[in-house]
Amino acid sequence: MKTLRFNVFNQIHKALRLFMFDTVTLMQQTDMTDAEASLPVIEQANALLDVFDSHAYYEDTYILACAQQHDEALIASFENEHHIDLELTENLRAGIALYNLAKSPAERFEAGNKLYYALNEFVAFNLSHMNKEELQLNELLWSKFTDEEIMGMEHNITQNIPMEKMGLYSKWMIKGINNIELSNWLSAVKAGAPDFVYNGLIEECRNYLPAERFEMIGQLQAV
């Protein structure tokens, strides 16, 4: 039986996928001709882009930089994709700016459509990009680093996320991962962080999860 290795991308990528899916769903369900009704999805789209900007920086700095010496061509391909992602991000930000300048329902309808398709392009690219990281980059990491070393990369990323942004990351992680993954995360936090951090994460689970799922997490934590 093949030994399961630590997937440094699993938790954050599941969070980012759900964040993207939720943003697309929210935009599809919003009447973009209504400036007031569109405020929540515009705010969420901006938050999504900010998180992806940070995510690319953390990957470049703490993962790709460590792996570069072992396969320069592969790492260069991922760095190039990060540049493409930046172009898609700027295109989406430009779409948001254009939408915010629209003055009439007709202008907002046209700008909203352009924004919707720009968001879909951004999502489609990032879904493919994240798959490549988990299928190709993980193989390189597993061949050259121990799980402890890879966990060290993740720890370096976590330590450099500003405190004021941690709540947004944890929200989508809590909602995006499965019960076993969430329980294991909670156990790791309980073992390695102050009680107030663990208790705060439990409260976030209570806020973001359906009652029956939160109860299941409680049962797993009690084992």
C-alpha contacts under 8 A as a table, 3 or more apart, distances in Angstrom:
res1	aa1	res2	aa2	distance
5	R	142	W	7.18
5	R	147	D	6.70
6	F	147	D	5.67
6	F	150	I	7.48
6	F	151	M	7.65
7	N	10	N	5.49
7	N	134	E	7.56
7	N	138	N	6.98
8	V	11	Q	7.40
8	V	150	I	6.79
8	V	151	M	6.97
8	V	154	E	6.49
9	F	12	I	5.73
9	F	13	H	5.62
9	F	133	E	7.83
9	F	134	E	6.66
10	N	13	H	5.40
10	N	14	K	6.09
10	N	134	E	7.86
11	Q	14	K	5.35
11	Q	15	A	6.31
11	Q	173	M	6.31
11	Q	176	G	7.85
11	Q	177	I	6.55
12	I	15	A	5.01
12	I	16	L	6.12
12	I	169	Y	7.95
12	I	173	M	6.54
13	H	16	L	4.96
13	H	17	R	5.99
13	H	130	M	6.92
14	K	17	R	5.17
14	K	18	L	6.27
14	K	173	M	6.87
14	K	176	G	5.31
14	K	177	I	6.18
15	A	18	L	5.35
15	A	19	F	6.15
15	A	169	Y	7.43
15	A	172	W	4.63
15	A	173	M	4.49
15	A	174	I	7.72
15	A	175	K	7.26
15	A	176	G	4.89
15	A	177	I	7.13
16	L	19	F	4.94
16	L	20	M	6.15
16	L	172	W	7.10
17	R	20	M	5.16
17	R	21	F	6.14
17	R	127	L	7.17
17	R	176	G	7.86
18	L	21	F	4.96
18	L	22	D	5.91
18	L	172	W	6.86
18	L	175	K	7.79
18	L	176	G	5.85
19	F	22	D	5.23
19	F	23	T	6.16
19	F	48	L	7.03
19	F	172	W	6.37
20	M	23	T	5.11
20	M	24	V	6.22
20	M	48	L	7.25
20	M	123	V	6.38
21	F	24	V	5.22
21	F	25	T	6.10
22	D	25	T	5.04
22	D	26	L	6.01
23	T	26	L	5.07
23	T	27	M	6.17
23	T	41	V	6.75
23	T	44	Q	6.64
23	T	45	A	6.49
24	V	27	M	5.15
24	V	28	Q	6.13
24	V	116	Y	7.69
24	V	119	L	7.20
24	V	120	N	7.29
25	T	28	Q	5.10
25	T	29	Q	6.25
26	L	29	Q	5.21
26	L	30	T	6.17
26	L	41	V	6.20
27	M	30	T	5.11
27	M	32	M	7.81
27	M	41	V	5.95
27	M	116	Y	7.01
28	Q	116	Y	7.84
30	T	37	A	6.80
30	T	38	S	6.29
30	T	41	V	7.70
31	D	34	D	5.74
31	D	37	A	6.65
31	D	38	S	6.82
32	M	35	A	6.75
32	M	37	A	7.20
32	M	38	S	5.60
32	M	108	R	6.27
32	M	109	F	5.93
32	M	112	G	5.64
33	T	38	S	7.93
33	T	104	S	7.75
33	T	105	P	4.53
33	T	106	A	6.86
33	T	107	E	7.85
33	T	108	R	4.98
33	T	109	F	5.02
33	T	112	G	7.54
34	D	37	A	5.31
34	D	38	S	6.19
34	D	105	P	6.68
34	D	108	R	7.61
35	A	38	S	5.26
35	A	39	L	6.66
35	A	108	R	7.62
36	E	39	L	5.49
37	A	40	P	7.08
38	S	41	V	5.61
38	S	42	I	6.20
39	L	42	I	5.18
39	L	43	E	6.08
40	P	43	E	5.14
40	P	44	Q	6.12
41	V	44	Q	4.93
41	V	45	A	5.96
42	I	45	A	5.13
42	I	46	N	6.27
42	I	96	I	7.03
43	E	46	N	5.25
43	E	47	A	6.30
44	Q	47	A	4.99
44	Q	48	L	6.08
45	A	48	L	4.98
45	A	49	L	6.31
46	N	49	L	5.23
46	N	50	D	6.30
46	N	93	R	7.55
47	A	50	D	5.10
47	A	51	V	6.27
48	L	51	V	5.24
48	L	52	F	6.30
49	L	52	F	5.10
49	L	53	D	6.14
49	L	89	T	6.54
50	D	53	D	5.16
50	D	54	S	6.41
51	V	54	S	5.19
51	V	55	H	6.04
52	F	55	H	4.84
52	F	56	A	6.12
53	D	56	A	5.44
53	D	57	Y	6.44
53	D	86	L	7.70
54	S	57	Y	5.09
54	S	58	Y	6.19
55	H	58	Y	5.18
55	H	59	E	6.18
56	A	59	E	5.17
56	A	60	D	6.09
56	A	82	H	6.64
57	Y	60	D	5.17
57	Y	61	T	6.03
58	Y	61	T	5.15
58	Y	62	Y	5.72
58	Y	63	I	7.47
58	Y	157	I	6.05
59	E	62	Y	5.53
59	E	63	I	5.05
59	E	64	L	6.04
60	D	63	I	5.96
60	D	64	L	4.87
60	D	65	A	6.05
60	D	79	E	7.32
61	T	64	L	6.45
61	T	65	A	5.59
62	Y	65	A	6.00
62	Y	66	C	6.52
62	Y	153	M	5.77
62	Y	154	E	7.80
62	Y	156	N	6.94
62	Y	157	I	6.64
63	I	66	C	5.30
63	I	67	A	6.35
63	I	153	M	6.32
64	L	67	A	5.07
64	L	68	Q	5.80
64	L	75	I	6.28
65	A	68	Q	5.39
66	C	69	Q	7.20
67	A	70	H	5.59
67	A	71	D	6.94
67	A	75	I	7.25
67	A	140	L	7.57
67	A	141	L	6.80
68	Q	71	D	5.59
68	Q	72	E	5.03
68	Q	75	I	5.62
68	Q	76	A	7.99
69	Q	72	E	5.98
70	H	140	L	7.77
70	H	144	K	7.53
71	D	74	L	5.56
71	D	75	I	6.33
71	D	140	L	7.81
72	E	75	I	5.22
72	E	76	A	5.96
73	A	76	A	5.07
73	A	77	S	6.30
74	L	77	S	5.15
74	L	78	F	6.57
74	L	137	L	7.86
75	I	78	F	5.15
75	I	79	E	6.18
76	A	79	E	4.98
76	A	80	N	6.06
77	S	80	N	5.06
77	S	81	E	6.30
78	F	81	E	4.97
78	F	82	H	6.29
78	F	133	E	7.97
79	E	82	H	5.00
79	E	83	H	6.53
80	N	83	H	5.07
80	N	84	I	6.46
81	E	84	I	4.91
81	E	85	D	6.07
81	E	129	H	7.37
82	H	85	D	4.89
82	H	86	L	6.18
83	H	86	L	4.99
83	H	87	E	6.46
84	I	87	E	5.12
84	I	88	L	6.40
85	D	88	L	5.04
85	D	89	T	6.06
85	D	122	F	7.32
85	D	125	F	7.46
85	D	126	N	7.42
86	L	89	T	4.90
86	L	90	E	6.16
87	E	90	E	5.13
87	E	91	N	6.14
88	L	91	N	4.97
88	L	92	L	6.15
88	L	118	A	7.60
88	L	121	E	7.52
88	L	122	F	5.75
89	T	92	L	5.08
89	T	93	R	6.17
89	T	122	F	6.97
90	E	93	R	4.96
90	E	94	A	6.06
91	N	94	A	5.06
91	N	95	G	6.25
91	N	118	A	7.00
92	L	95	G	4.92
92	L	96	I	6.31
92	L	115	L	6.60
92	L	118	A	5.59
92	L	119	L	6.34
92	L	122	F	7.66
93	R	96	I	5.03
93	R	97	A	6.24
94	A	97	A	5.02
94	A	98	L	6.13
95	G	98	L	5.03
95	G	99	Y	6.12
95	G	111	A	7.06
95	G	114	K	6.77
95	G	115	L	5.06
95	G	118	A	7.36
96	I	99	Y	5.06
96	I	100	N	6.20
96	I	115	L	6.53
97	A	100	N	5.12
97	A	101	L	6.41
98	L	101	L	5.19
98	L	102	A	6.57
98	L	111	A	6.44
99	Y	102	A	5.27
99	Y	107	E	7.96
99	Y	108	R	6.00
99	Y	111	A	5.00
99	Y	112	G	6.24
99	Y	115	L	7.52
102	A	105	P	7.96
102	A	107	E	5.25
102	A	108	R	5.29
102	A	111	A	7.22
103	K	107	E	6.39
103	K	108	R	7.07
104	S	107	E	5.16
104	S	108	R	6.12
105	P	108	R	4.99
105	P	109	F	5.98
106	A	109	F	5.04
106	A	110	E	6.40
107	E	110	E	5.25
107	E	111	A	6.09
108	R	111	A	5.04
108	R	112	G	5.59
109	F	112	G	5.04
109	F	113	N	6.21
110	E	113	N	5.27
110	E	114	K	6.47
111	A	114	K	5.15
111	A	115	L	6.10
112	G	115	L	4.97
112	G	116	Y	6.05
113	N	116	Y	5.03
113	N	117	Y	6.36
114	K	117	Y	5.35
114	K	118	A	6.17
115	L	118	A	5.04
115	L	119	L	6.10
116	Y	119	L	5.12
116	Y	120	N	6.29
117	Y	120	N	4.95
117	Y	121	E	6.23
118	A	121	E	5.13
118	A	122	F	6.23
119	L	122	F	5.04
119	L	123	V	6.15
120	N	123	V	5.05
120	N	124	A	5.99
121	E	124	A	5.16
121	E	125	F	6.14
122	F	125	F	5.39
122	F	126	N	6.24
123	V	126	N	5.19
123	V	127	L	6.07
124	A	127	L	5.30
124	A	128	S	6.46
125	F	128	S	5.33
125	F	129	H	6.09
126	N	129	H	4.79
126	N	130	M	5.92
127	L	130	M	5.36
127	L	131	N	6.29
128	S	131	N	5.16
128	S	132	K	6.36
129	H	132	K	5.17
129	H	133	E	6.40
130	M	133	E	5.04
130	M	134	E	6.31
131	N	134	E	5.19
131	N	135	L	6.02
132	K	135	L	5.08
132	K	136	Q	5.46
132	K	137	L	6.99
133	E	136	Q	5.43
133	E	137	L	4.68
133	E	138	N	6.40
134	E	137	L	5.98
134	E	138	N	5.28
134	E	139	E	7.95
135	L	138	N	6.03
135	L	139	E	6.72
136	Q	139	E	5.37
136	Q	140	L	6.76
137	L	140	L	5.19
137	L	141	L	6.29
138	N	141	L	4.98
138	N	142	W	5.97
139	E	142	W	5.18
139	E	143	S	6.15
140	L	143	S	5.19
140	L	144	K	6.35
141	L	144	K	5.35
141	L	145	F	5.54
141	L	150	I	7.46
142	W	145	F	5.52
142	W	146	T	6.70
142	W	147	D	7.48
145	F	148	E	7.99
145	F	149	E	5.89
145	F	150	I	6.47
146	T	149	E	5.15
146	T	150	I	6.36
147	D	150	I	5.03
147	D	151	M	6.01
148	E	151	M	5.02
148	E	152	G	6.18
149	E	152	G	4.92
149	E	153	M	6.59
150	I	153	M	5.08
150	I	154	E	6.56
151	M	154	E	4.99
151	M	155	H	6.10
152	G	155	H	4.90
152	G	156	N	6.21
153	M	156	N	5.17
153	M	157	I	6.47
154	E	157	I	5.12
154	E	158	T	6.24
155	H	158	T	5.07
155	H	159	Q	6.10
156	N	159	Q	5.19
156	N	160	N	6.44
157	I	160	N	5.29
157	I	161	I	6.55
158	T	161	I	5.46
161	I	165	K	6.78
161	I	166	M	6.71
162	P	165	K	5.51
162	P	166	M	6.66
163	M	166	M	5.30
163	M	167	G	7.86
164	E	167	G	6.85
165	K	168	L	5.62
165	K	169	Y	6.72
166	M	169	Y	5.18
166	M	170	S	6.08
167	G	170	S	5.17
167	G	171	K	6.01
168	L	171	K	5.19
168	L	172	W	6.68
169	Y	172	W	5.67
169	Y	173	M	6.23
170	S	173	M	4.95
170	S	174	I	5.88
170	S	201	L	7.88
170	S	204	E	7.98
171	K	174	I	5.35
171	K	175	K	6.35
171	K	204	E	7.06
171	K	208	Y	7.01
172	W	175	K	5.05
172	W	176	G	5.65
173	M	176	G	4.96
173	M	177	I	5.97
174	I	177	I	6.10
174	I	182	L	6.61
174	I	204	E	7.94
174	I	205	C	6.41
174	I	208	Y	7.33
174	I	209	L	7.72
175	K	208	Y	6.67
175	K	209	L	6.69
177	I	181	E	6.12
177	I	182	L	6.23
178	N	181	E	5.36
178	N	182	L	6.07
179	N	182	L	5.04
179	N	183	S	6.02
179	N	213	R	7.87
179	N	216	M	7.65
179	N	217	I	6.33
180	I	183	S	5.12
180	I	184	N	6.08
180	I	220	L	7.84
181	E	184	N	5.14
181	E	185	W	6.14
182	L	185	W	5.04
182	L	186	L	6.18
182	L	217	I	7.59
183	S	186	L	5.06
183	S	187	S	6.14
183	S	217	I	6.13
183	S	220	L	6.36
183	S	221	Q	6.23
184	N	187	S	5.05
184	N	188	A	6.20
185	W	188	A	5.12
185	W	189	V	6.24
186	L	189	V	5.09
186	L	190	K	6.06
186	L	198	Y	6.92
186	L	201	L	7.55
186	L	202	I	7.82
186	L	221	Q	7.88
187	S	190	K	4.99
187	S	191	A	6.15
187	S	221	Q	7.24
188	A	191	A	5.16
188	A	192	G	6.11
189	V	192	G	5.22
189	V	193	A	5.31
189	V	197	V	7.51
189	V	198	Y	5.88
190	K	193	A	5.80
190	K	194	P	7.31
190	K	195	D	6.79
190	K	197	V	7.99
190	K	198	Y	5.39
193	A	197	V	6.32
193	A	198	Y	6.90
194	P	197	V	5.56
194	P	198	Y	6.81
195	D	198	Y	5.19
195	D	199	N	6.01
196	F	199	N	5.02
196	F	200	G	5.87
197	V	200	G	5.10
197	V	201	L	6.27
198	Y	201	L	5.14
198	Y	202	I	6.28
199	N	202	I	5.02
199	N	203	E	6.31
200	G	203	E	5.10
200	G	204	E	6.32
201	L	204	E	4.97
201	L	205	C	6.27
202	I	205	C	5.02
202	I	206	R	6.31
203	E	206	R	4.92
203	E	207	N	6.24
204	E	207	N	5.00
204	E	208	Y	6.07
205	C	208	Y	5.27
205	C	209	L	5.61
205	C	214	F	6.61
206	R	209	L	5.80
206	R	210	P	7.81
206	R	211	A	7.40
206	R	214	F	6.06
209	L	213	R	6.21
209	L	214	F	5.74
210	P	213	R	5.38
210	P	214	F	6.19
211	A	214	F	5.10
211	A	215	E	6.17
212	E	215	E	5.04
212	E	216	M	6.38
213	R	216	M	5.02
213	R	217	I	6.35
214	F	217	I	5.08
214	F	218	G	6.29
215	E	218	G	5.00
215	E	219	Q	6.33
216	M	219	Q	5.03
216	M	220	L	6.30
217	I	220	L	5.08
217	I	221	Q	6.17
218	G	221	Q	5.07
218	G	222	A	6.22
219	Q	222	A	5.10
219	Q	223	V	6.64
220	L	223	V	5.44
